[in-house]
Amino acid sequence: MVLKHAIWWVLLGVQFLQGQEQISLKGKVLDRNKVPVDIGDVLLLVPETRELVSYTTLVQGNFAFKEVPKGEYLLEISALGYTTFSNEYALHGSLEVVIQLEEETTDLENVEVVASKNPITNTNGNFKIDVQNPVFSAMVDPLEVLMKLPNVQVSPNRESISVLMKGTPLIYLGNQRISFGEFAALSVDSIESIELINNPSPKYEAEGRAVILIQLRKNNDKGTTVTLGETLSFRQNTNNYISTNGNHSNGKWNLRGNLNYNTIGQWESNTFAFVIPAENIRSDYLVLIPDNKRMQINSGLGFYYPINTNDYISLNTIFRRQTDDAGFETNTVLQSGGETNEITSETENDNRRDYFSANFNFNKRLTENLNLFTGIQYSSFDQKLLTDIANDYNDEGLVLDQTRNQDYKIESLAARLDFEQVISENLQLDFGTSWNEAKADAFSQIDQPESANENVTNYDYKESLYAIYANAASSFGEKFKFNLGARVEYNQVEGQLEKDLQPLVERENTRVFPKVGLNFTIDSTKTLSLNYSRNINRPNFSRTSSVRVFINPFLEAGNNVDLIPTITNEISTNLQIGKTSVFGGIYTNKNPRYFMIGYKENDSAALLAENNLDEESGYYLGLTVPFFHKIWSSTNSVSMTYNKIKDSSAMFAKAKPYLYVYTDQQLRVMKDTIVSVGGYALTQRKEGIIERNGMVVLNASVTTTLFEKLQCALRFNDITKAMNYGESYSINGVEAHGTYYADGREMAVALKYSFGGTASNTFKNKDVDENLDRIN
């Protein structure tokens, strides 16, 4: 049913896009002698709250804000040696102004440069980064920008993100969902802002407890832009990231593409000691991967064609290839009964992963108040893992023990239909339906040369997901805003070993996911919000396969075909007082998933895999306080979390609250030169079953722009070398304590150069497949 090569089908559909008319504000800034002021900061602010709307700099005395909604704004201009200019403008149409600055009467050596604005803002508990601020625009990789958001954690291997207290977030480009890979492939130059939404409205998918929202810069100019970037990273090994992003527009249609080539010398290590008292087994091991030679190719190509103001078609493709040549060594002490063995294992892994996705979008406004969107998407993932395993027992010499040939393939086809209907000025209704079909095959062949044994496993997996949803957004006067929505999903899963007559896994579920949100404006500086949501978090498709990775003769890392989704119920609130935010929440998770060592009687080895536990519950309370003064801007956040994990097979210890503290301090020492220092701290976490260590992680950077188009950055990450993740637990007859050592300490030098004319960034494209992040 699903073809190997992508076939784009056109489904008719609609989606409502209601927006304000966009205008522009342009100007020329002169001194008293009518000479252009070459250097300065230009800010467009909300008059009452001074919230930043947009930021730019003077270029030979000129500035321009394009596509600004109609309304009233405060314009501020600051330049070295001149008095700050400030004036309000009511913009009802495009406006061009000429402004004359007054010179400061103070001696130059005593003049202070006024900071433009804190680049990280906080509204209703949601954090937003102004990516065009020099400290962020000089970065080559959008992941580096994302790491600056409070509560956001990027994994050391740069392949996943999580949000404290929220788990894995959904990623949206405007109103359109994209995959993690598509976000990582974006050009920083094209991004206007990145926002962390902690309480997403019901219009987002049922899986999202948090949303990363990206907004692109907008202009309608013709031209071609190309951005070249390179980051040289020094960790345990030297890494190199090369990026090329291009964008071409003829003023109407838009073509964009990217090609990234990364060579990474990944260093990994972990150690675990575990005991199985019932079997009188003890094991203590240390794994070291000194240099995993990893190569990554990330590429994408997209085309957007606006039929008219509201209607468009678009195509988008993405291809990623990753190869790993990872040899590693494991030293193990294994005691079984009265016998003790010291084992050295040497493993050679040749790993290749290919990912491809393509989608087609069609959007049309049917009536003035009704829009329809439709789309289809095909995605595939293929992983091949070839492994040679040799063991040395008690210094008797290495002997080839196993060769493994494992292959995992998955294909996914999805379609959706979305409607947006404006019923009245204060009421909008969104509703739609979606469908997804995924098929996977996991093949494993294990040969043991000494015994001439061969073990072949072929596991087939199928999953279907049908969903309908509706959401109503309403306002009552100027103080109350209300969201009410629900999503109904029917899910069918089947997994079967080829040699078995009956399915190993067979499930059918129909679930309802309600969401309710209420915002109450107390006055011009205070807003209170209250939210309830029921969410689902499904395991990645590959986690339900039979593929395994050798660690030592008595432990393997693998997957779990019996994994089921985690269901979360959460009530959260936020009180916004000016720029300060006080937030809190309470939640319960049914069947949460954690990686743990497990052992079943008569098994030849223990298994490190993701497992469902019975229940998880807790609460959190926090405070975020931003600050800025002249050349100094600061973002600070602190939260306390109490998290309790329970399972009938585990030894429960008392859970205790833990603290998370985040800070980011920025000093603008020169124009376009910013020094940033910050980091985060986590105290020891006792969560009932699992106990984790605390850590203090510090980062620093210097960013500047040379010759107007060459952006440079010097970054120091994990200066304290604290990103070592220790944990201990006792569950299902296994008592374990271990540490995962992250290769977090880094010094990186990044250069980015843009050339060519301006090009439109009005690209629109939406991922149709809601299960995209579960594929790779």
N, C-alpha and C positions, 0 to 999 in steps of 0.2 A: 504493500500500500504506500509505503514511503520510499521514494526513489532516492538513489545515491546522489544523483546530480540534482541541484535545486531547480524546481519548476515553479515559477511565480504565477499564481492564479489571481485574477482580478475579481473581487467580490464588491458589489455596489454597496455603498453605505454613507453614513453622515456623522458629523460631530459639530456641536455648536462652539463657536469661538467668538466670544463677546469681548471687545476691547475698546479702549478709548482712542480717539483720533490722535495721531502722533504729529508733533510739530518740532521745530528746531529753534535753538537759541545760539546765536553766533555773535562774536564781538571782536573788537580791536582795542588793545590796551596801550595807551601812550603816556609819556611823561609830560611835564609842563612845557617842554620844548617840541612837542609833537613827534618825538622819536619813539618807535615801538619799544616796549619793555620785553626783553627777550626771555627772561626766566621768571617763573612764578607759578603758584598753585591756584587753581580755579575750582571752587566748590559750589554745587547746587544743592540747597538744603530745604527741608520743610520748615517754614517760618516758626511755627509754634514750638516744635520739639527739637529743632536743629538736627533732625535725622538726615544722614547723608543720602541724597538721591543719586548723584553722579559726581565723578571727580575727573579732572583733566589738568593738563599743564599748558602754559603759554608756549607757542611755537612762533618765533619771530613776531611777537606781539599779538598773535591771533589765538582764539580758542573757539571751540564748537561743541555743543551738546546736540546730538541728533536723536530724533524719535523720542521726544519728551512728551508725556501726556499733558493735556491742557490743565491749567491750574495755577495756583499762586506759589512762588518760589522765592527763596532768599539766595542771592548771588553774592559770594564772597571771593575776593581776590587778594592774595598776599604775595608780596615780592620783597626781596632783600633790599633795604634802604628806602622803602616806601610805606606809607601808612596803609593799613588794611582797608580795602574798599568793601562796603557792605550796602546792599540795596535790595528791596523787594520788587518783584515784577509779577504782574498778572498776565499770564500767557494765554491768549485766546487764538493766536495764530503765530506763525513763524516770525521771529524777531531778530534784528541785528542792531547792536548797540556799539557806541564808541565811548570808552571810559578813560578818563585822565586820572592818574594816580598822583598823590601829593607826596613829596619827598619827606623822609623823616628828618627832624632837626637834630636828633641825637647823633653823636659820632658813630661811625660805622662799626668800630670795635665793640660798642655796647649794644648794637642792634641784635635782637633775638629773632630767629626765624620761627614763624608760627606754624605748628604742625597742622597738616591738612585735616586729618580726622582719624580716629581709631579705625583701622581697617577691619576689625572684628566687632560686629554689633550684635546686640542681644535684644530680641523682641518676643514677648510672650514665651520665654524659655527656649526660643529657637535661635541658634547662632548662625551668623552670616558673614562670609569673608568677601571683602572687596578685592577681587583678584587683580584688578588693574593697579592696585597699590604696588610701588616698586619692589617691596620685599617679596611679593608673590609673583608679579609679572616676570621677574628675572628667572624664575624656576622653569626648568625644561619639562618636568614631569608633573601632571596634575595630582598624582598621589602624594607628592611632597607638599602640595598646597593643602590637601585634605588632612594631612597629619597635624596641621596647625589648629584644627578645630578641637575645642574641649570635648572630652569623652570619646573621641574617635581613636581607635586603635588599628593600625595597619600591621599585618603580620610581617615578621622579619623577611620572609621570602617574597613579599610584595604581591601575594596572590589572593589575599582576602582582606576584608575589613570588618570590624565589629564596633558596636556602640555600647559603652558600659550601661548596664541595666536594661538594654533594649535588644541586644543580639545583633544579627546581621541585618543591615538596613537595605531597603530597596533604593535603587538609583533612578532618578528621573531627569530627563533633559527637557525643561519646560514641563508640559503636560504629558510627556511621552517617556515611557519606561525604556531604559537601556540596560545592557549587561555591564558587569564589572570590566570586562575586556574592552568594551566600547568606550567606557569612561576613561580607562587608562590610555587609550589611543587618542584622546582629544588633545588638541593644541591648547596650551595655556593662553596663548595670544587671543584665541577665539572666545575665551570664557569671561563673562562679566562678573559673575558671583557664584559662590558655592554656599548652600544653606543646609544646615542640619535641622530637620523638622522632627521634634521629639514626640509630637502628638498629631500624626497625620490625619486628615479628614477622611470620611468614608469613600471619597472618590479614588483613593489609592487601594491597591490590592489587599486581600485579606491577610497576606503574609507579612505586611509591613507594620512593625511596632515603631520603626523610625524610617525616615526618608532622607536621602541626600538629594537635594534639588539643585541642578545646574542651570544657570541662565547664560546664554551666549550673547556676545556683543552684537549689536544690530546696526547695519547701515545698508544702503541701497546703491552704493557706488559700483561702477563697472571696474573691472581690473583683475589682476592676478597677484596673489601674495604667496610667497614661499618662505617658510621658517625652517632653518637648520639649527639643530641643537645637539650638544654633546655634554655628557656628564661623566667625568672620570671619578670613580669611587674607590676609596681605599678602605677595605675592611681587613679581615684575616688574609684575603686575597684581593687582587686588583680586578675591578669590574668596569665595564665601559658600556654606556648607553648612548646610542646614536638615534636621533629622530629627525624625520622629514615630514612636514605637513604642508599641503598645498590647497589653495582655494581659488576658484575662477568663477567669475560671474560676468554676464553680458548686460547686467542691469535687470534681468528677469530670472532666467534659470540659473541654477547654481550647481557646480561640480566641485567636489572636494575629495581628497585622498590623503592617505598617510602611509608611511613605511618606517618602522622602527626596527633596528637591529641591535640586539643586546648580547654581549658576551660576559658571562658571570662565572666567577670562581666561588661557588657557594660552599661555605664551611658549616658543618652541622655536627652536633654531639649531644648525647643524652646518656644518663646513667640511671639505673633502677635496681633497687634491692627489694625482693619480694619473697614472701613465705606462704606456703600452703600447708598449714599445720595438719590437716586431716590426712595428707599424703606423705608427711615428713619430708617435704621438698623445700629447699632454700636455693635461691639464685641471686647472684649479684653480677651485674654486667656494666660495661662501658663501651659505647659505640662512638667511633670517630670517623667522620667523612672529611678528610683534610682539604679536598679540592674537587668538588663536583663540577665538572666542566659543562656548564649549561649554556646553550645557545637558544635565543628567542628571536623569532621573526613575527612582528605584529603588523598587519596591513589592513587597509580598508578602502573602500571606494563607494561614494554615494552620489546620487543625482536627485535634484529637486526641481520640479517644474510647476510654477503656479499657473493654473488655468485662468483664474481671475483673482480678485482680492481675497476671496474666502475659500476657493476650491484649489486643490493641488493633487498631484501624484508624486510619489517619491520611491526610489529604490535605494537600498543600502546593503552592503556586503561587508563581512569581516572574516579574515583568515588569520589564524595563529598557528605557528609550529614551534614546538619546544623539544629539544633533544638534551638528554642528560647522560653523561659518561661518568658514572659515579662508582668508584671503587672504595670500599670502606672495610674497616677492621673492627671486630668485636672481641673484647676480652671478658670471659665469663668464668665465674666460679659456681659450679653446680653441685649441690649436695642432695642426693636422693637416698633415703634410708641411711645406711652406714657407709655409703660410697661417696667420695668427693672427687670431682674432676675439674681440672683447670683447662679451659678450652680457648683456643685462639681461632677465630673464624675470619676468613678473607672472602669477600663477596664482590663480584664484578657485575654491575648492572648497566645494561644498554636500554635506555628508556626513551621512547618517542611519543609525543602527543600532538595530534592535529585537531584543530577546531575550525569549523566553518559555519557561518550563518548568513542567510539572505532573507530579506523581507520586501514586500511590496505594500504600499499604502495608497489609499484613495480617500479623499476627503471632499465633501460637497455640502454646501448650505442649501437645504431644500426650501425653506421659507425664511423669513426675516428672523424668526425665533426658534428655528429648528435646524440643527446640524446633524450630520451622520458621518461616521467614520467606519471604514472597513479595511481589513488587511489580512495577509497570510504570511507565514514565516516557516522556513525549513532550516533545521540546524542538525549538525552531526559532530560527533566526537569519537576519535579513534586513538586508543592507547596500546602500544606494544612494549612489552617488558621481557627482555632476555636476561637471564641470571645464571651465573656459574658460582657455586658455593663449595668452598674447601674448608675442612676443619682439621685442627691440630689438637689432639687430646694428649695432655700431659707431656708436651715437648717430644712426641713420637714422630712428628713430621706432618706436613700438610697432605691431606688426601682429598681428592675431588669426591664430594659427597652427593651433590645434586646438580642437575641442569634444569632450568625452568623456561618454558615458553608460554607466556600469558598474553592474551589479547582481549581488550574490552572495546566494544563498539556500541554506540547508541545513535538513533535517529529520532528526531522529533518534528512533528508537523502541527501547526497551530493556526487558528483563525479566530477573528473576533469582529463584533459589530457593536458600536457604541452610539447612543443618541444623547444629545443635550438639548433640553427644551426650556426656554424662558417662558414661564407661565405668567408672571407679572413682574413689576419692578422689584419686588421684594422676595420673589420665589423662583428658584431654578430647580429643575428635575433632571437628573442624569440616570440613565438606565441602559442596559445592554446585556450581551451574552458572549461567551467565549467557549472554545473547544480546543483540547490538546490531546494528542495521541503520541506516545513514546514507546519505542521498542529497543531493547538492549540484549546483547549477547556477550557472555563472559566465558572465554575459553582458557583452560589451564592444563598444561601437560608437564608433569614432573617425572624426570628420569633419574634413577639411582644406579650409577654404573656398577658399583660393587655387588649389589644384589640382583641386578638386571631387572629391577621392578620399574613399571611404568604406570603412572596414575593420571588418567585423563578425565577432566570435568568440563561439562558444557552446561551453562546455566542460562536460560532464557527468561527475560523479564518484560512484562507489558504493563502499561499504565494508561488509563483514560481519565480525563478530567473534563466535566461539563459544568458550567457556571452561569448563573444569571444574577444581576445585581440592580439595585435602585438606590438613589440617594437624593434627598431633598435638602437644599440650602435656603434658609430664610432669614430675614431680619425683621425685628420689631422695633420701629423707631430707630434712633441713632445709638441706642445703648445695648441692645440685645442682638446677637447673631447666633443662629441655631443650625446644627447639622444633624440629620437623622438618616441612617442608611442601613442596608443589610445586604449580604451576599449569600446565596445558596449554592452549594457545590455538591456534585455527585462524583465520587471517586471510585474507580475500580482498579485493583492491582492483582496481578497473577505472576508468580515466579515458579519455574519448574526445571528440575534437573532433567537433562535429555534422556537419561537411563531410567527415570521413574515414570510410572504410569499416572500417578496422581500429583497435582501441584504441591510444591513445598510451601508456597504462600498463596493465599486466596482471600481477598478482602473486598467488601463493598461498603461504602459509607456515604450517607447524605448528612451534610453539616450546614448549620446556619451561623453566620458571622455578623452580628449587629455592631454598629458604631454610633455613638452619640457624642456631640460636642456642643458646648455652650460657652459663649464669650459675653462678658458683661463689662461695659466701659463705665467705670466708677466716675472718673473725671478725665481731664485732658492728659493726666500723667499716670493714671492707674487703670489697669485692666485685669480682670479676674477670669480665668478660663477653667472649665471642668470638663473632663473627657472620660468616656467609658468605651472600651473596645474589646472584642474577642478576636484573637488572631490564631493563625496556624503557621507552623514552621515545619516544612517537610524535609526529610533527608535527601541529600544529593543522590541522583540515580546510581552513581558509582559506589556509594556506600552500601547499596543493597546487592552488590555483586559478590562473586566467590574469589576474586583476585586477592593474593596474599604476597607480603614482602618478608623475606627472611631477615631476622635479627640475630638469633643464635640458635643452637640446636633445640632449645627448650622454649623459645619465644618467637612468635611471628606477629607482624602487624597486618591486619586484614580488615575485612568488611563484615557486615552483619545483614543477612538476608531478611531477618525478622524485624528490622527497624520500622517503627511507626511514627507518624507526625506528633509534634508537640503542640498542645492547645493551651493558649494563654488568655486569661481574663485579667484586665488591668483597669484600675481607676486612677487617674492622674489629675493634678491641678497645678496651676501656675499663677502667681500674683506678680504682675509687672508694675514696678514703681519707678517711673522714669526709665533709666537704662538698667536699673537693678532688677534682678529676677529672683523670686523665691519659688521653688518648685518642690513637688513631692508626689508620691504615688504608692499604691499597694497592688500586688499582683500574685497570681497563682499560676504555675505551669504544671500541666498534667503530662506525664511521660516525657520529662526532659531528657536530653541526650548528652552523654559525656563519654570521653575516651577513658577506658579502664582496662586493666589486665584481668582476664577471666580464665577459668580452668574448669573443664568438665571431666568427670571421672572416666578413666580409661583412655583419655586423649593422650597422644604422644607429645603434645606441646601446648603451652598456654598461648592465649591470643590477646593481643592488644588491639581493641576495636571500640567503635562507638556503640554504646548500649543505652537502651531506655531504662530510666529509673522511675520510681513510683510518682513522686511529687516534689515540687519546688515552690516555695512561697517566700514572700518578703516584702519589704518596704524601703523607700529611699526618701531622703529629704536633703535639699541643697540650696545654695545661694551663689549667684553669679553677679560680680560687680566689675563693670568696665570703668576705665578712668583715662582721661587724656588731658594734658596740660602742655601747651607750647610744643616742644620737640619730642615730648614723651607721650606714648600711648600704651595702655596696659589693659589686659583682659585677665580676670581672675575668677576661678570657680572652685567651690568646695562642696562636697556632698558626703553624706553618711548613708551607707547601705547595710541592711540586715537581710541576709539570704540564707534560707534553711532548706537543705536537700534531704529527702527521706527515701528509703527503700527498705523493703521487708527483709532483704538478704544482707543488709549492711549493719555495721556497728556504728551507732549514732553517738556523736559527741555534741556538747553544747555549742550552739551557734552564737556568734558574737558580731556586733556591727563593726564595719571597717570604714576607713576614710579614703576619699580620693580628693587630691588637691591638684589643681592645674593653674599655671601662670604663663603668660606670654608678655614680655616687655620689649618695646621697640623704641629706638631713638633715631630720629632723622638727624644725622650729623652734618650732611650736606644735601644739596638738591639731588634727588634720585639715589642717595646713598643712605642705607638704613642698616643699623646694627640691631639684631634681635637676639634675645636670650630668654629661655623659658624651659618648660618641662612639666613633668607630673610626678606625683608620689602616690603610692598605694600602701596602706598599712597591711599587716598580716590579716589574712582572711580565713576565719573559721566558719564554715558553712554547713555544719552538721556532719555530713559524711566526709567531705573533702576539706583539707586544710592546705592553704597556699601561702607562700612567702610574700613579704612586702618588698617594695622596690622604690628607688628614687632615680628617675631618668631625667638628665639635663641635656638640652640642645642649644646650639648657638649658630648664628649665621651673619654674614655680611653680604649685602647685595648692592650693586651699583650699575649704572648704565654709562657706557662709553660711546662716543661718536654718535649719539642719539639712537642707534639701532643695535648696538652690541650690548647685550645684557649679560652680566657676570654675577656669579654667586659663589661664595665659599661657605660650606656648611659643616658643622660638627654635630653628629648625632650620638646619643647615648654616651656622653662624655664620662659618666660615672661607671660605665660598663656594668649596668645593673639589670639588664634584661635577661635574667636567668629565672626560669619559671619552675619553682619547686612545688611539689604537691605530695600529699600522703592520704591514704584511705584504707579502709578494711571493708571488703564487700565480696559476697558470694564465695566465702572461704579463702580469699586472697588478701593478705596484708602487704601493702606496697608503699614504698617511699622513693621518690626519684626527682630528677631535675632535667629539664630541657634547656640546654645552653643556646641562646640566640646570638647570632653574629650581628649584634646591633651597633657596636661602636664603629663610627664611620667618619672619615674626612672626605668630602666630595667637592670637586670643582666643576661648575657648570657654566657653559657658554651657549648663548642663543643669539642668532642673527636673523633678522627679517629683511627681505628685499622685495621689490615689486610694488605695484600700486595697490590701492584699497580694493577689497572685494566684498561682495555681499555675504553676510552670515545669517541670512534668513532661511537657512536650511531647516526643513521639517521632516522628521521621519520617526516612526514609532515602532518599537519592538512589539510584536504581536504575541509571542510566546511568553506566558507568565512563568513558565518553569525554566527559563533560560539559565538562571544562576545555579540550577541543580544539575546541569549537564557536565560542566568541567570543573 
